[in-house]
């Protein structure tokens, strides 16, 4: 049989029952659109998390006191006193893969200016912290080494603090705010960063010399954590190894003993969130893919009906010399056309739905060519797979019985 004639016959058979054909394709249309939209949401969330963490610096490293050994009384990392300023100095001098390092201590309380107040956190750091966390100054300056050594009561504030303590016409730089009962002179304002992927406001913070926070607010001599930055993302692993070895030496940990600290990198967090996002994307795609399965069953059902309705037509073709392979190919082509046309409409609907989700709900969506190709291939395979059995049944009809069918 001529393939162009075969295509025309299949198209005519579909167009004879346009509404039934549309209802048959509806399952495929919804399935393909759902797969594309769900994968777009998953990919968008993944891309958003990666971008936000990259802004924080993928070469950032956290060092926290404590270990993962089971048993015993557990304390929060801020209460452990195993980390000292000597650890920071050792990392700075002995770890060649580390470009910046800062001790961190923090406290929470009320920031007050005039008759306004705002609950916030104050972080005691050194002047390398801004570089490590990828913060930039919008105005003013960072504190100096001299101010760190002299326990100076100076601070750099985030945009949220500015908005809640100062009016639009007031310049925060040079003003004095209180944190608890301690006055701090504002010497700088940070550029706005917004919320991170976990919903935390990155602009709601006050930065001050760590010595000032240790002595005047917390009355402690130890540090609560260390933030460091590898010289490059490629040197992350080497930097972690060097930090671990250095801290084991400064803490005099025996080779048979476990570390009394934890070292984590931002790249590890990126990988973890990416893996979770990939799982969620696959889960969303699988749930949406159930619609495709239902659509395939709908195609099989309608092809069975078509075979039954056209039994005499099939018998006549077989009686005048038509081959079983021609009959089978015709029904497979009809099934394939229903699936592919439904898939194309579904792809268009999926693209429109993704853009609607992005604009109306403000969710991050990323439609990848791979998701479109995947959805199209799946619906094509479904058309052939679910159309094969009805086509095989049509081709296997006995011509005499088919002609007698009423």
Secondary structure, DSSP 8 states (H G I E B T S, - for coil): --HHHHHHHHHHHHHTTHHHHHHHHHHHHHHHHHHHHHHHHHHHHHHHHHHHHHHH-TTEEEEEE-----SS----GGG-----HHHHHHHHHH-TTEEEEEEEEEEEEEEEETTEEEEEEEEEE-TTHHHHHT--EEEE----HHHHHTT--EEEE-HHHHHHHS-TT---TT-EEEETTEEEEEEEEE----B-TTS-BTTS-EEEEHHHIIIIII--SS-SEEEEEESSGGGHHHHHHHHHHHHHHHTT--TTS--SEEEEEHHHHHHHHHHHHHHHHHHHHHHHHHHHHHHHHHHHHHHHHHHHHTHHHHHHHHHTT--HHHHHHHHHHHHHHHHHHHHHHHHHHHHHHHHHHHHHS-------HHHHHHHHHHHHHHHHHHHHHHHHHHHT--HHHHHH--
